[in-house]
């Protein structure tokens, strides 16, 4: 049997290149691999978050944890009616309001999204690295909110109820073939119901073999810091650290302390 000249190239990418053919169809092995990955993606979308296990993994982070639900009563309604996942149900909204302060810098939220598997595997690891970075900057933190049947925009209601300047949500992304556990991080300044996606920053593809949790946490911490300093987010806020370097090396984040937010020139950057 002749060796496959494409096999070495395929070992360097997840892309489906040079799959070959059997007559007018795909080879059996490639067809079965596609079917298996498609089934894994469907399973991830329908998976349920183990809230108790997740809360246990977050309990060492030193913040109160609220277990919340969106207005989607179950997975089926969540998938069919996306708007239901963007708002809290009444008991959850009341619980968040009861835990709000006069103001807080950052509200941290974890939602199952379209892949509870991603949240189960990676969200705690991101927060283990992120929260110390935020505390080092002396940013005040709201209770961690864990939300089931959640869409990205639920961060607006939660952040608003907590009187947070910035809301960050870690959410399971829509599974792809071969990437069923990809976590996304979304940030918005001035969380308020009705915000658009243009007002959010997104860090995508947090998982093994892609963006690892420590790197994602550092990127999120920089964006949160700059969002609070400049009072912007979304299309107005870019990760421009590399362009700030004068010697050709990637520039690291400038560390701003909590006191800088009270400066009259804090929004000038």
C-alpha positions in Angstrom: 0.0 0.0 0.0 1.3 3.5 -0.9 2.0 5.9 2.0 -0.2 8.9 2.2 1.9 12.0 1.2 -0.5 14.3 3.1 -0.3 12.5 6.4 2.6 14.6 7.7 0.8 17.9 6.8 -2.4 16.7 8.5 -0.5 16.1 11.7 0.1 19.8 12.0 -3.5 21.0 11.8 -7.1 20.2 12.9 -8.3 21.4 9.5 -9.8 18.7 7.3 -7.4 18.7 4.4 -6.8 16.1 1.7 -9.3 13.6 3.1 -9.1 11.5 0.0 -12.1 9.7 -1.6 -13.6 6.3 -2.1 -15.3 6.5 -5.5 -17.4 9.6 -5.3 -17.6 9.6 -1.5 -15.3 10.1 1.5 -13.2 7.2 2.8 -14.9 5.2 5.5 -12.5 6.3 8.3 -12.9 10.0 7.5 -16.7 9.7 7.4 -16.8 7.9 10.7 -14.5 10.5 12.3 -16.7 13.3 11.1 -19.8 11.6 12.4 -18.2 11.0 15.8 -17.1 14.6 16.2 -20.5 15.8 15.1 -22.1 13.6 17.8 -19.7 15.0 20.4 -20.7 18.5 19.5 -24.4 17.7 19.7 -23.9 16.1 23.1 -22.0 19.2 24.4 -24.8 21.5 23.4 -27.3 19.4 25.3 -25.1 18.7 28.3 -26.1 20.0 31.8 -23.8 21.9 34.1 -22.9 20.2 37.4 -23.5 23.3 39.5 -22.5 21.7 42.8 -19.2 20.4 41.5 -18.4 23.8 39.9 -19.3 25.7 43.1 -17.0 23.4 45.1 -14.2 24.1 42.7 -14.7 27.9 43.1 -15.1 27.8 46.9 -11.4 28.4 47.6 -11.4 31.7 45.7 -12.5 33.7 48.8 -15.8 35.2 47.4 -19.4 34.4 48.0 -21.0 32.4 45.2 -24.6 32.8 44.0 -26.3 29.9 42.1 -28.7 31.5 39.6 -31.0 30.6 36.7 -32.1 32.4 33.6 -35.7 32.6 32.5 -35.3 29.4 30.3 -37.0 26.7 32.3 -35.0 23.9 30.6 -32.5 23.1 27.9 -35.1 22.9 25.1 -36.6 26.3 25.8 -33.0 27.7 26.2 -32.1 26.5 22.7 -35.3 27.4 21.0 -35.8 30.9 22.6 -32.4 32.6 23.1 -33.9 35.7 24.7 -34.9 33.7 27.7 -31.2 33.0 28.5 -30.4 36.7 28.5 -32.5 37.5 31.6 -32.6 36.1 35.1 -35.7 34.5 36.5 -37.4 36.4 39.3 -35.9 34.5 42.3 -32.4 34.8 40.8 -32.8 38.5 40.2 -34.0 39.0 43.8 -31.0 37.1 45.1 -28.5 39.2 43.1 -30.2 42.5 44.2 -30.0 41.3 47.8 -26.2 40.9 47.5 -25.5 44.2 45.8 -23.4 47.0 47.2 -23.5 50.7 46.4 -20.8 50.2 43.8 -18.2 47.6 42.8 -15.5 47.5 40.2 -16.0 44.0 38.7 -18.8 41.4 38.6 -17.6 37.9 37.7 -20.1 35.5 36.2 -19.9 31.9 35.0 -22.6 30.6 32.7 -23.1 27.2 31.0 -23.8 28.7 27.5 -23.7 26.2 24.7 -21.1 23.9 26.2 -21.4 23.1 29.9 -18.4 20.8 29.3 -16.1 23.8 28.6 -17.3 25.6 31.8 -16.8 22.4 33.9 -13.3 21.9 32.6 -11.8 25.4 32.3 -13.7 28.2 34.1 -12.2 27.5 37.6 -8.7 27.4 36.2 -9.2 30.8 34.6 -10.6 32.3 37.8 -7.8 30.9 39.9 -5.4 33.0 37.8 -7.7 36.0 37.2 -8.9 36.9 40.7 -5.3 37.4 42.1 -4.5 39.7 39.2 -7.6 41.8 39.9 -6.9 41.8 43.6 -3.3 42.9 43.0 -4.8 46.0 41.2 -7.1 46.5 44.3 -10.3 46.2 42.2 -13.4 45.5 44.3 -15.2 42.3 43.4 -18.8 41.3 43.6 -19.9 37.8 44.5 -19.3 35.2 41.8 -22.5 34.4 40.0 -23.0 30.9 38.5 -25.9 30.9 36.0 -27.5 28.0 34.2 -29.2 28.2 30.8 -27.2 31.4 30.3 -26.5 33.6 27.3 -23.8 36.2 27.1 -26.2 39.2 27.7 -27.2 37.9 31.1 -24.1 39.7 32.3 -25.9 43.0 31.6 -28.7 42.4 34.1 -26.4 40.8 36.7 -23.8 43.6 36.4 -26.5 46.3 36.6 -28.1 44.7 39.7 -24.7 44.5 41.4 -23.9 48.1 40.5 -20.7 46.9 38.8 -18.6 49.1 36.6 -17.5 46.1 34.5 -19.1 42.7 34.1 -17.2 39.6 32.9 -18.8 36.3 32.0 -17.1 33.0 31.2 -19.3 31.0 29.0 -19.3 27.7 27.0 -19.0 28.5 23.3 -20.9 26.8 20.5 -19.1 23.5 20.0 -17.2 22.9 16.7 -16.0 19.7 15.2 -13.0 18.7 17.4 -13.5 21.6 19.8 -16.4 20.8 22.0 -15.0 22.3 25.2 -14.1 25.8 24.1 -14.6 28.6 26.7 -15.2 32.2 25.9 -14.7 35.3 28.1 -16.9 38.4 27.5 -16.4 41.8 29.1 -18.7 44.9 29.1 -18.2 48.3 30.6 -21.3 49.8 32.2 -23.5 46.7 32.1 -27.0 47.6 31.3 -29.9 45.7 29.8 -30.0 46.4 26.1 -26.2 46.6 25.5 -25.2 45.3 22.1 -22.4 42.9 21.1 -20.5 45.9 19.8 -20.1 47.0 23.4 -18.4 43.7 24.4 -14.9 42.4 24.2 -14.5 38.6 23.6 -11.6 36.3 24.3 -12.4 33.0 22.5 -11.1 29.4 22.3 -9.9 29.0 25.9 -9.1 25.3 26.1 -6.3 22.8 26.0 -4.3 23.1 22.8 -5.5 26.6 22.2 -5.5 29.6 24.6 -4.6 28.2 28.0 -6.3 29.5 31.2 -3.3 31.5 32.6 -2.9 33.4 29.3 -6.6 34.0 29.1 -6.7 35.3 32.6 -3.8 37.7 31.9 -5.5 39.0 28.8 -8.8 39.4 30.6 -7.1 41.2 33.5 -5.5 43.7 31.1 -8.8 44.3 29.3 -10.7 44.8 32.6 -8.0 47.2 33.8 -8.1 49.3 30.6 -11.9 49.2 30.6 -12.0 50.7 34.1 -9.3 53.3 33.3 -10.7 54.4 30.0 -14.4 53.7 30.8 -14.9 51.9 27.5 -15.3 48.4 26.1 -16.2 46.6 22.9 -15.1 48.1 19.5 -13.6 51.1 21.3 -11.2 48.9 23.4 -8.4 47.0 21.6 -5.6 44.9 23.0 -2.8 47.2 21.7 0.0 46.1 24.0 2.2 44.9 21.1 2.1 48.2 19.4 3.2 50.0 22.6 6.6 48.3 22.5 9.5 50.5 21.5 12.2 47.8 21.2 10.4 45.3 19.0 9.4 43.2 21.9 5.8 42.5 23.0 4.8 45.1 25.6 3.5 43.9 28.9 0.5 45.4 30.6 0.9 48.6 32.6 -0.2 48.0 36.1 -2.8 50.6 37.3 -3.9 50.6 40.9 -7.4 51.1 42.2 -6.6 54.7 43.2 -6.0 55.6 39.5 -9.7 55.2 38.8 -10.5 58.2 41.0 -8.1 60.5 39.1 -9.8 63.3 37.1 -7.7 62.2 34.1 -8.5 58.5 34.4 -10.7 58.5 31.3 -8.2 60.3 29.1 -6.4 57.2 27.8 
